[in-house]
Amino acid sequence: MADPVITPFIKELAKALQISRNVNYATLAGLVTAYFDWLLTFDSEVRLIWNANGVKIKVLYMITRYLPLVCPFLNLYYRFGDATTSECDALYKAGGTMFAVSAIGAALIVTLRTWAIWATAKPVIYALFGIVTVTVVLCFVLLFISWRDINHLTVALNLPFGCIPRYGSVVPAAFLVEAAYDLVILLLLVTRAASLYRWGRNSPLFQTVLYDGILLYVYITVVSVANVVLLFSNSDYEPFLLPIQAGEERIADNDNLRSFNCPDRLGVMCFTEPV
């Protein structure tokens, strides 16, 4: 006969293990995707970034490209290790800071690209850089506030459950700000693409923005909105889409840097070459 005390505990334990396993699968999927993309595109990275003139773009690329490749190692221990509560807090702060810095680099890349296709529309450019500034400031402020807003559950079974976070309202708010920024960028890209198509302008930069940028940003915006919904749902799968969104954003934003399909004579000047 089943013990009425032990049976509910076993059921809860089985549920927790299932949730932990699924979230960890998503973490591994994001990690493998990021590294696979890096291996596939390393040759174009060397040709288009490291052999190009200019230091600023290289620094921006390094921040956006290589911080996300280092951060997953912290995330693996965060998700799979047997860390104490204090270690979980430290890992969250370190990983969150690295994620935020790389996200800012990614936002700057997208802003530069959007600036390139709106080069003659100064009101839009002023609004664009104002939006990215507000987004960066809000995300950093919310990140620091979230350090007091998050707590990690303790499972006293000596099993490698990993860190089990419980988010308050601040972390979802940070991703809501990012989702709003993604949506604004998508609207700007679509608006400009429609305008250029109507006027019959078909430059290489426009083709890249149309076929790569818009499609990638549709994917990112959908995942970003879904991520916000999950984070605000207070469900057991709150963090499920975080690594997937991170992987998609890094692929898209580094594709923006590498794959402008610009002539070699332009190089990184494609950022400022109007379509």
URPE-V29474 format. One record per residue. N is the residue number from 1. SS is DSSP state (~ for helix, > for strand, _ for the rest). NEAR is the number of other ideal C-beta (glycine too) atoms within 10 Angstrom. D_CENTER is the distance of its C-alpha to the mean C-alpha in Angstrom with 1 decimal. Layout:
BEGIN
N;SS;NEAR;D_CENTER + N;SS;NEAR;D_CENTER
END
This chain:
BEGIN
1;_;4;50.0 + 2;_;8;46.5 + 3;_;9;46.1 + 4;_;7;45.0 + 5;_;7;43.1 + 6;~;9;41.4 + 7;~;11;40.4 + 8;~;11;37.9 + 9;~;10;36.4 + 10;~;11;36.1 + 11;~;10;34.5 + 12;~;10;31.9 + 13;~;14;31.2 + 14;~;10;30.8 + 15;~;11;28.4 + 16;~;17;26.3 + 17;~;12;26.4 + 18;~;11;25.3 + 19;~;15;22.3 + 20;~;19;21.3 + 21;~;9;21.8 + 22;~;13;19.7 + 23;~;21;16.7 + 24;~;17;17.3 + 25;~;13;17.5 + 26;~;19;14.0 + 27;~;24;12.9 + 28;~;16;15.1 + 29;~;13;13.9 + 30;~;22;10.3 + 31;~;21;12.2 + 32;~;12;14.8 + 33;~;17;12.7 + 34;~;21;11.0 + 35;~;14;14.5 + 36;~;12;16.3 + 37;~;19;14.5 + 38;~;17;15.4 + 39;~;8;18.9 + 40;~;10;19.3 + 41;~;17;18.4 + 42;~;10;19.9 + 43;~;9;23.1 + 44;~;14;21.6 + 45;~;16;19.6 + 46;~;10;23.0 + 47;~;12;24.8 + 48;~;22;22.6 + 49;~;20;21.0 + 50;~;10;23.2 + 51;_;10;26.4 + 52;_;16;25.6 + 53;_;9;27.1 + 54;_;13;25.4 + 55;_;7;23.8 + 56;~;9;21.2 + 57;~;19;19.1 + 58;~;15;19.4 + 59;~;11;18.3 + 60;~;21;15.2 + 61;~;22;14.5 + 62;~;13;15.3 + 63;~;18;12.9 + 64;~;24;9.9 + 65;~;23;11.3 + 66;~;12;13.0 + 67;~;19;11.5 + 68;~;28;8.9 + 69;~;15;12.2 + 70;~;11;14.0 + 71;~;24;11.9 + 72;~;23;12.5 + 73;~;11;16.2 + 74;~;18;16.0 + 75;~;24;14.1 + 76;~;15;16.9 + 77;~;18;19.5 + 78;~;23;17.9 + 79;~;25;18.0 + 80;~;16;21.1 + 81;_;16;23.2 + 82;_;13;26.0 + 83;_;19;24.8 + 84;_;12;26.8 + 85;~;13;25.6 + 86;~;9;25.6 + 87;~;15;23.7 + 88;~;22;21.0 + 89;~;17;20.8 + 90;~;14;20.6 + 91;~;20;17.9 + 92;~;20;15.8 + 93;~;15;16.4 + 94;~;13;15.8 + 95;~;18;12.6 + 96;~;19;11.3 + 97;~;16;12.6 + 98;~;18;11.1 + 99;~;19;7.6 + 100;~;19;8.7 + 101;~;17;10.5 + 102;~;23;8.1 + 103;~;24;5.9 + 104;~;18;9.5 + 105;~;23;10.4 + 106;~;26;8.0 + 107;~;23;9.5 + 108;~;17;12.8 + 109;~;22;12.6 + 110;~;26;12.2 + 111;~;22;14.8 + 112;~;20;17.1 + 113;~;22;16.9 + 114;~;25;17.7 + 115;~;19;20.4 + 116;~;21;21.9 + 117;~;26;22.7 + 118;_;21;23.9 + 119;_;15;25.9 + 120;_;9;29.1 + 121;_;16;28.0 + 122;~;9;28.0 + 123;~;8;27.5 + 124;~;17;24.3 + 125;~;15;23.1 + 126;~;10;24.2 + 127;~;14;22.4 + 128;~;20;19.2 + 129;~;15;19.2 + 130;~;10;20.4 + 131;~;18;17.5 + 132;~;21;14.9 + 133;~;12;17.2 + 134;~;13;17.5 + 135;~;20;13.7 + 136;~;18;13.3 + 137;~;11;16.5 + 138;~;17;15.8 + 139;~;21;12.5 + 140;~;15;14.4 + 141;~;13;17.4 + 142;~;21;15.9 + 143;~;19;14.3 + 144;~;15;17.8 + 145;~;16;19.5 + 146;~;20;17.5 + 147;~;13;19.1 + 148;~;9;22.3 + 149;~;16;21.0 + 150;_;18;19.8 + 151;>;14;22.4 + 152;>;19;22.6 + 153;>;12;25.3 + 154;_;12;27.9 + 155;_;14;29.4 + 156;_;5;32.7 + 157;_;9;33.3 + 158;_;7;32.5 + 159;_;12;30.1 + 160;_;13;26.6 + 161;_;20;24.7 + 162;_;23;21.9 + 163;_;22;20.6 + 164;>;19;20.8 + 165;>;16;18.9 + 166;>;11;20.3 + 167;_;17;18.2 + 168;_;13;20.1 + 169;~;14;19.2 + 170;~;17;17.3 + 171;~;23;14.0 + 172;~;23;13.9 + 173;~;19;15.0 + 174;~;22;12.1 + 175;~;22;9.7 + 176;~;20;12.6 + 177;~;19;12.6 + 178;~;24;9.0 + 179;~;22;10.3 + 180;~;17;13.4 + 181;~;23;12.1 + 182;~;23;10.5 + 183;~;15;13.9 + 184;~;17;15.8 + 185;~;23;14.4 + 186;~;21;15.2 + 187;~;12;18.6 + 188;~;22;19.3 + 189;~;23;18.6 + 190;~;15;20.8 + 191;~;13;23.4 + 192;~;22;23.8 + 193;~;19;23.9 + 194;~;11;26.6 + 195;~;13;28.5 + 196;~;19;28.6 + 197;~;12;29.6 + 198;~;8;32.3 + 199;_;8;33.7 + 200;_;6;33.6 + 201;_;12;31.5 + 202;_;11;29.9 + 203;_;14;28.7 + 204;~;15;26.6 + 205;~;23;23.6 + 206;~;18;24.1 + 207;~;14;24.2 + 208;~;20;20.9 + 209;~;23;19.3 + 210;~;20;21.1 + 211;~;12;20.6 + 212;~;16;17.2 + 213;~;27;15.2 + 214;~;15;16.3 + 215;~;12;16.1 + 216;~;20;12.5 + 217;~;27;11.6 + 218;~;14;13.8 + 219;~;14;11.9 + 220;~;24;8.5 + 221;~;18;10.7 + 222;~;15;12.6 + 223;~;20;10.0 + 224;~;24;8.6 + 225;~;16;12.3 + 226;~;15;13.3 + 227;~;23;10.9 + 228;~;21;12.7 + 229;~;14;15.9 + 230;~;18;15.6 + 231;~;23;14.9 + 232;~;16;17.8 + 233;_;11;20.0 + 234;_;11;21.0 + 235;_;11;21.2 + 236;_;15;21.0 + 237;_;13;17.9 + 238;_;19;15.7 + 239;_;18;13.0 + 240;_;20;13.4 + 241;_;22;10.3 + 242;~;21;7.8 + 243;~;24;7.8 + 244;~;17;8.1 + 245;~;24;5.2 + 246;~;25;3.2 + 247;~;24;6.3 + 248;~;22;6.6 + 249;~;25;4.3 + 250;~;25;6.0 + 251;~;21;9.1 + 252;~;20;9.4 + 253;~;26;9.1 + 254;~;24;11.3 + 255;~;18;13.5 + 256;~;24;14.0 + 257;~;26;15.4 + 258;~;15;17.5 + 259;_;14;18.6 + 260;_;24;20.3 + 261;_;13;23.5 + 262;_;18;25.3 + 263;_;11;28.8 + 264;_;9;29.2 + 265;_;6;31.3 + 266;_;15;28.4 + 267;~;18;25.8 + 268;~;21;23.1 + 269;~;16;25.3 + 270;~;20;23.6 + 271;~;22;21.3 + 272;_;11;24.4 + 273;_;18;26.5 + 274;_;13;27.0 + 275;_;21;27.2
END
